[in-house]
Amino acid sequence: MMNNVAMVIITLLTASGCASSSTDSAEAITPANQVENSEVSDAPALYVNGITDSNKGLKKGAVSLKGTITGSLNGATMYLYETEGSENLLIDSCKVATGTFDFGTKDYEVGFYTLALNTLSNPASVILNPAEGAVEIQFKSGRLENGMSSVKSVENKAWLAYYAEEKVHRDKVRELSKNLGNQSVKAKFEKLIQEKKDEFQVRQGEFINQYPNTFFAKVVTWKQTKFGDNKSTYWDDLDFTDESLIHTPVVSDRIQDYMRAYSGGTESGFLNATDLIISKADQGNDRIKSFVILTLLEGFYSTGMDNMCLYIMDNYVYGENCGLEMDIASILQNRSSAVKNLQIGGVPPNFTVPKHDGGSLNLKSEVAKYDYTLLMFWASYCHKC
């Protein structure tokens, strides 16, 4: 369920909270047997377009969110995070009482959100869509991903069914991919992998037709990657003016896939891929462009590709050709400064945290006491830590 990894530097991961410059009014999900008003194109035969007049654009409106949890969890805290790509922004919380939680009715932008019980290491993804108005979720245990079901939400019923099949598909492809290093059978397994991908794309089309005009159908449409076998047109099926992209894992997933497929693993390949992706994002507005730039920055930073981070900052954040509005440019520059400060020889961002035995610890003050300081980050729920 789009599991979230605890990252080391929070300043790098808190995604932009800029308000949308153009928010469409919410429309009701149309109960139809076929996708309405979908665009006609020369797409591959297996491709099904579930983007319609009903689910285009970023909708915002009132949604009530509540649910139940089986088990003795009274007093536990349920947190609600807004997602931006693979990142999470805490926006609300409530206490679990007599096995229920209730966030009330509030305004949300359509997209994926994360529920987390007590800690972000215990998450579950939900879709909030103002077109539905109400979402009710049931959990059969305190481990949210286990036994999650949708009581009142077509969007989440669809997503839960789809995600289960997608996970099985990914595992099968991953298992087959282990044989690609053997040149004597590589062609055979490449064919088997493509067959599995084609089979799953048929299922994606069936899901889209089963749940027409939903946000879910739009996300699955984007997940198909209509032009996935073409380096120059790979991104052409994404509408970078649709700000609901931000509240999905689509862009971050696609960036990883694109880099694997077309960068060649070389610095020049990564540079060319980065320039092309940002040029596509330039077709949208500042919010979309900043989201794409930050996603690229964080991806390169997390994989230790410091040179790529510096390239993006020099050419697209601090450079004169950035072209972003001042408030978004400032956010990018502040977060990019944190990346630069974490290079060897840089000064890390200061912070103050509570100590387990009382009081607090300030990094700058602590470091001043010693010639050398070793700082270790770990999580109690991480078996590797």
C-alpha positions as CSV (number, residue, x, y, z in Angstrom):
1,M,0.0,0.0,0.0
2,M,2.5,2.5,-1.0
3,N,4.5,1.8,2.1
4,N,6.3,4.8,3.5
5,V,10.0,4.7,4.5
6,A,11.1,6.8,7.4
7,M,13.7,9.1,5.9
8,V,16.6,10.8,7.7
9,I,16.3,14.5,7.0
10,I,12.7,15.8,7.4
11,T,13.5,19.1,5.8
12,L,14.1,17.2,2.5
13,L,10.9,15.3,2.6
14,T,8.2,17.8,3.7
15,A,6.4,18.3,0.3
16,S,5.3,21.8,-0.8
17,G,2.0,22.9,0.7
18,C,1.3,25.5,-1.9
19,A,-2.4,26.1,-2.7
20,S,-3.7,25.1,-6.1
21,S,-4.1,27.9,-8.5
22,S,-7.1,26.3,-10.2
23,T,-9.4,23.9,-8.5
24,D,-12.3,22.4,-10.3
25,S,-15.7,21.9,-8.6
26,A,-16.4,18.3,-7.6
27,E,-18.7,16.2,-9.8
28,A,-20.6,13.0,-8.9
29,I,-19.2,9.7,-10.0
30,T,-21.3,8.5,-12.9
31,P,-22.7,4.9,-12.4
32,A,-22.2,3.7,-16.0
33,N,-21.2,0.5,-17.7
34,Q,-18.7,2.2,-20.0
35,V,-16.2,5.0,-19.6
36,E,-17.8,8.2,-20.7
37,N,-16.3,10.8,-23.1
38,S,-12.9,9.2,-23.1
39,E,-10.4,10.6,-25.6
40,V,-9.9,8.7,-28.8
41,S,-6.3,8.1,-29.8
42,D,-4.0,5.8,-31.7
43,A,-3.0,4.1,-28.4
44,P,-1.7,0.5,-28.3
45,A,-4.4,-2.2,-28.6
46,L,-4.4,-3.1,-24.9
47,Y,-4.6,0.5,-23.7
48,V,-7.9,1.6,-22.2
49,N,-8.4,5.3,-21.5
50,G,-10.4,5.9,-18.3
51,I,-9.9,9.7,-18.2
52,T,-13.3,11.4,-18.7
53,D,-14.9,14.8,-18.2
54,S,-16.0,13.5,-14.8
55,N,-12.6,12.8,-13.4
56,K,-10.3,15.3,-15.2
57,G,-8.5,17.8,-13.1
58,L,-8.1,18.5,-9.4
59,K,-11.4,18.4,-7.5
60,K,-11.8,19.8,-4.0
61,G,-14.7,19.5,-1.6
62,A,-16.1,18.1,1.5
63,V,-15.5,14.4,2.5
64,S,-16.4,12.7,5.7
65,L,-13.9,10.1,6.8
66,K,-14.4,7.5,9.5
67,G,-14.0,3.8,10.3
68,T,-13.7,1.0,12.7
69,I,-10.8,-1.1,14.0
70,T,-11.1,-4.6,15.6
71,G,-9.2,-5.0,18.9
72,S,-8.6,-3.2,22.1
73,L,-7.2,0.1,20.8
74,N,-9.0,2.7,22.8
75,G,-6.9,5.8,23.2
76,A,-4.7,5.0,20.2
77,T,-4.2,7.8,17.7
78,M,-5.1,7.7,14.1
79,Y,-3.2,10.1,11.9
80,L,-4.1,11.4,8.5
81,Y,-1.5,12.3,6.0
82,E,-1.8,14.0,2.6
83,T,0.4,12.3,0.1
84,E,2.6,14.1,-2.5
85,G,4.2,11.4,-4.6
86,S,5.9,9.1,-2.1
87,E,6.0,11.8,0.7
88,N,3.5,12.4,3.5
89,L,2.3,15.6,5.1
90,L,0.5,15.3,8.5
91,I,-2.8,17.1,8.2
92,D,-5.0,15.7,11.0
93,S,-5.4,13.2,13.8
94,C,-8.1,11.8,16.0
95,K,-8.4,9.3,18.9
96,V,-9.7,5.8,18.6
97,A,-12.7,5.3,20.9
98,T,-14.7,2.1,21.3
99,G,-13.0,0.7,18.2
100,T,-14.0,3.7,16.0
101,F,-12.2,6.7,14.6
102,D,-13.9,9.8,13.0
103,F,-12.2,12.7,11.3
104,G,-15.5,14.4,10.6
105,T,-16.3,16.2,7.4
106,K,-13.6,18.5,5.9
107,D,-12.4,19.8,2.5
108,Y,-9.9,17.6,0.7
109,E,-8.3,17.6,-2.7
110,V,-9.0,14.4,-4.6
111,G,-6.2,11.9,-4.3
112,F,-4.4,9.3,-2.1
113,Y,-4.1,9.9,1.6
114,T,-2.4,7.8,4.3
115,L,-4.0,6.6,7.5
116,A,-1.5,5.6,10.2
117,L,-2.2,4.1,13.6
118,N,0.1,5.6,16.2
119,T,3.1,5.7,13.8
120,L,3.7,6.1,10.1
121,S,5.3,2.6,10.1
122,N,1.7,1.3,10.3
123,P,0.0,2.8,7.3
124,A,-2.9,2.2,4.9
125,S,-3.6,4.2,1.8
126,V,-7.1,5.6,1.1
127,I,-8.6,7.6,-1.7
128,L,-10.6,10.7,-0.8
129,N,-12.8,12.0,-3.6
130,P,-15.3,14.9,-3.0
131,A,-17.5,13.3,-5.7
132,E,-18.2,10.5,-3.1
133,G,-18.7,12.7,-0.1
134,A,-18.2,9.9,2.4
135,V,-15.6,7.3,3.1
136,E,-15.9,4.6,5.7
137,I,-13.1,2.0,6.2
138,Q,-13.0,-1.1,8.3
139,F,-9.8,-2.7,9.7
140,K,-9.8,-6.2,11.1
141,S,-6.7,-5.7,13.1
142,G,-4.3,-3.1,14.5
143,R,-2.0,-3.7,11.6
144,L,-3.8,-1.5,9.1
145,E,-2.7,-3.2,5.9
146,N,-4.1,-6.5,7.1
147,G,-7.8,-7.0,6.6
148,M,-8.6,-3.5,5.3
149,S,-12.0,-3.2,3.6
150,S,-14.1,-0.4,2.2
151,V,-17.6,-0.1,3.9
152,K,-18.7,3.0,2.0
153,S,-16.6,4.1,-0.9
154,V,-16.5,2.9,-4.5
155,E,-13.1,4.4,-5.0
156,N,-11.5,2.4,-2.1
157,K,-13.3,-0.8,-3.0
158,A,-11.8,-0.5,-6.5
159,W,-8.3,0.4,-5.2
160,L,-8.2,-2.4,-2.7
161,A,-9.2,-5.0,-5.3
162,Y,-6.7,-3.6,-7.9
163,Y,-3.8,-3.2,-5.5
164,A,-4.0,-6.9,-4.4
165,E,-3.8,-8.0,-8.0
166,E,-1.0,-5.5,-8.8
167,K,1.1,-6.8,-6.0
168,V,0.8,-10.4,-7.2
169,H,1.7,-9.2,-10.7
170,R,4.8,-7.3,-9.5
171,D,6.0,-10.3,-7.5
172,K,5.6,-12.6,-10.6
173,V,7.6,-10.1,-12.8
174,R,10.2,-9.7,-10.2
175,E,10.7,-13.5,-9.9
176,L,11.0,-13.8,-13.7
177,S,13.4,-10.9,-13.9
178,K,15.9,-12.9,-11.8
179,N,16.7,-15.0,-14.9
180,L,17.6,-12.0,-17.1
181,G,21.3,-12.2,-16.1
182,N,21.6,-15.6,-17.8
183,Q,22.2,-14.8,-21.5
184,S,21.3,-18.3,-22.7
185,V,17.7,-17.8,-21.4
186,K,17.4,-14.1,-21.4
187,A,15.2,-13.9,-24.6
188,K,12.9,-16.5,-23.3
189,F,12.3,-14.7,-20.0
190,E,11.9,-11.3,-21.6
191,K,9.1,-12.8,-23.6
192,L,7.5,-14.3,-20.5
193,I,7.8,-11.0,-18.7
194,Q,6.1,-9.2,-21.6
195,E,3.3,-11.7,-21.7
196,K,2.7,-11.2,-17.9
197,K,2.7,-7.4,-18.5
198,D,0.2,-7.8,-21.4
199,E,-2.0,-10.0,-19.2
200,F,-2.1,-7.4,-16.4
201,Q,-2.8,-4.6,-18.8
202,V,-5.9,-6.4,-19.9
203,R,-6.9,-6.5,-16.2
204,Q,-6.2,-2.8,-15.9
205,G,-8.6,-2.2,-18.7
206,E,-11.2,-4.4,-17.1
207,F,-10.9,-2.4,-13.8
208,I,-11.2,0.9,-15.6
209,N,-14.4,-0.2,-17.4
210,Q,-15.8,-1.7,-14.1
211,Y,-15.3,1.6,-12.2
212,P,-15.8,4.3,-14.9
213,N,-15.5,8.0,-14.2
214,T,-13.7,7.5,-10.9
215,F,-10.4,9.0,-9.8
216,F,-9.3,5.3,-9.5
217,A,-9.9,4.8,-13.2
218,K,-7.8,7.9,-14.0
219,V,-4.9,6.6,-11.9
220,V,-5.0,3.1,-13.5
221,T,-5.0,4.8,-16.9
222,W,-1.8,6.7,-15.9
223,K,-0.3,3.5,-14.6
224,Q,-0.6,1.8,-18.0
225,T,2.2,4.0,-19.5
226,K,0.7,4.2,-23.0
227,F,4.0,5.0,-24.8
228,G,6.2,3.0,-22.4
229,D,8.4,1.6,-25.2
230,N,9.2,5.0,-26.7
231,K,11.9,7.2,-25.0
232,S,10.8,10.5,-26.5
233,T,7.0,10.1,-26.1
234,Y,7.0,8.1,-22.8
235,W,5.5,11.0,-20.9
236,D,3.0,12.2,-23.5
237,D,0.0,10.4,-22.0
238,L,0.3,12.4,-18.7
239,D,-1.6,15.7,-18.4
240,F,0.9,17.9,-16.5
241,T,-1.9,20.5,-16.0
242,D,-3.8,18.0,-13.9
243,E,-2.7,18.8,-10.3
244,S,-4.2,15.5,-9.0
245,L,-1.0,13.9,-10.3
246,I,0.6,15.2,-7.1
247,H,-1.6,13.1,-4.9
248,T,-0.6,9.8,-6.6
249,P,2.5,7.7,-6.8
250,V,2.4,7.9,-10.6
251,V,5.2,10.5,-11.3
252,S,7.7,9.0,-8.8
253,D,7.0,5.5,-10.1
254,R,7.4,6.6,-13.7
255,I,10.6,8.5,-13.0
256,Q,12.2,5.3,-11.6
257,D,11.0,3.2,-14.5
258,Y,12.1,5.8,-17.1
259,M,15.6,6.1,-15.5
260,R,16.0,2.3,-15.5
261,A,14.8,1.9,-19.1
262,Y,16.4,4.9,-20.8
263,S,19.3,6.4,-18.8
264,G,21.7,3.6,-19.7
265,G,23.1,4.0,-16.1
266,T,25.4,6.8,-17.3
267,E,25.7,10.3,-16.1
268,S,24.9,11.7,-19.5
269,G,21.9,9.4,-19.7
270,F,20.6,10.7,-16.3
271,L,21.2,14.3,-17.4
272,N,19.3,13.9,-20.6
273,A,16.5,12.0,-18.9
274,T,16.2,14.7,-16.2
275,D,16.1,17.5,-18.8
276,L,13.4,15.8,-20.8
277,I,11.2,15.1,-17.7
278,I,11.4,18.7,-16.5
279,S,10.7,19.9,-20.0
280,K,7.5,17.8,-19.9
281,A,6.6,19.2,-16.5
282,D,7.0,22.7,-17.9
283,Q,3.8,22.1,-19.8
284,G,1.9,22.3,-16.5
285,N,1.8,25.0,-13.8
286,D,4.3,26.0,-11.1
287,R,2.9,23.6,-8.6
288,I,3.3,20.6,-10.9
289,K,6.8,21.7,-12.0
290,S,8.1,22.1,-8.4
291,F,6.6,18.7,-7.5
292,V,8.5,17.0,-10.3
293,I,11.8,18.8,-9.5
294,L,11.5,17.9,-5.9
295,T,10.7,14.3,-6.8
296,L,13.8,14.1,-9.0
297,L,16.0,15.8,-6.3
298,E,14.8,13.4,-3.5
299,G,15.2,10.4,-5.8
300,F,18.8,11.2,-6.7
301,Y,19.6,12.2,-3.2
302,S,18.3,8.9,-1.7
303,T,20.5,7.0,-4.1
304,G,23.6,8.9,-3.4
305,M,23.8,10.7,-6.8
306,D,25.0,14.1,-5.4
307,N,26.2,15.4,-8.7
308,M,22.7,15.0,-10.2
309,C,21.2,16.9,-7.2
310,L,23.7,19.7,-7.8
311,Y,22.9,19.8,-11.5
312,I,19.2,20.2,-10.9
313,M,19.7,22.9,-8.3
314,D,22.1,24.8,-10.5
315,N,20.0,24.6,-13.6
316,Y,16.4,24.5,-12.4
317,V,16.3,25.9,-8.9
318,Y,18.9,28.7,-8.6
319,G,19.3,29.3,-12.3
320,E,17.7,32.3,-14.0
321,N,15.7,30.0,-16.3
322,C,13.8,28.4,-13.4
323,G,10.7,30.3,-14.4
324,L,8.8,29.5,-11.1
325,E,6.7,32.0,-9.1
326,M,8.6,33.5,-6.2
327,D,6.9,31.6,-3.3
328,I,7.5,28.2,-4.9
329,A,11.0,29.1,-6.0
330,S,11.8,30.0,-2.3
331,I,10.5,26.6,-1.1
332,L,12.6,24.8,-3.7
333,Q,15.7,26.9,-2.8
334,N,15.3,26.3,0.9
335,R,14.9,22.6,0.5
336,S,17.7,22.4,-2.0
337,S,20.0,24.2,0.4
338,A,19.4,21.3,2.8
339,V,20.7,18.9,0.2
340,K,23.8,21.0,-0.4
341,N,24.4,21.3,3.3
342,L,24.5,17.5,3.6
343,Q,27.4,17.1,1.1
344,I,30.8,16.2,2.6
345,G,32.2,19.4,4.2
346,G,28.8,21.1,4.5
347,V,27.0,22.2,7.7
348,P,24.0,20.0,8.4
349,P,20.7,21.6,9.4
350,N,20.3,22.2,13.1
351,F,17.5,20.6,15.1
352,T,16.3,20.2,18.7
353,V,14.7,16.9,19.9
354,P,13.4,15.7,23.2
355,K,15.6,13.3,25.2
356,H,14.3,10.0,26.5
357,D,15.3,10.8,30.0
358,G,13.9,14.4,30.0
359,G,15.1,17.7,28.6
360,S,16.1,18.3,25.0
361,L,19.1,18.0,22.8
362,N,20.3,20.6,20.3
363,L,22.6,19.4,17.6
364,K,24.6,22.6,17.3
365,S,25.2,22.8,21.0
366,E,26.0,19.1,21.3
367,V,28.6,19.2,18.5
368,A,30.3,22.2,20.0
369,K,31.3,20.1,23.0
370,Y,33.5,17.6,21.1
371,D,36.1,17.4,18.4
372,Y,34.1,14.8,16.6
373,T,30.4,13.7,16.7
374,L,28.9,10.6,15.2
375,L,25.2,11.0,14.5
376,M,23.2,7.9,13.9
377,F,19.6,7.7,12.7
378,W,17.5,4.6,13.3
379,A,13.9,3.5,13.7
380,S,12.6,1.0,16.4
381,Y,10.5,-0.7,13.8
382,C,13.3,-1.3,11.3
383,H,14.8,-4.8,11.6
384,K,17.9,-3.7,9.7
385,C,18.5,-0.9,12.2
